[in-house]
Structures are given as structure tokens and as C-alpha cells.
Amino acid sequence: MAPKKSGRSRGSAKGKYDIPRAPTRDPGPTGNVGCWVVLAGLACIALVVVLLEIFG
């Protein structure tokens, strides 16, 4: 007679409260590029306004 199998099914024993190992939304060090682009755009707009006030 074969040994009796345990009640658990095969595979990983993931429960209801286990932490999912999905990839996070943290982009890492390249995530600041958008911030720098917005900052450079605001600086350019401010420079154009100052130049128009001086020479306009």
C-alpha cells in the first residue's frame, strides 16, 4: 500500500496573508529624470519671461 499523501497540494504554500512578491513600482535611480525635465522646463520659462521683461 502506498503511503498516504498529506492534505496540502503540490506547489508553493501561499496563504491568504502572504506578502506577494510582485515587482514594485519603484523605478530606482532613473526615476528622477522626469523631475529634472520639469525643473529644466520651468527654468527655461522663467528665463524667457525675464528676457521679455528686460528687452520687451
ABEGO torsion letter per residue (X at the ends): XBBBBBABBBEBBBBAABBBABBBABAEAAAAAAAAAAAAAAAAAAAAAAAAAAAX
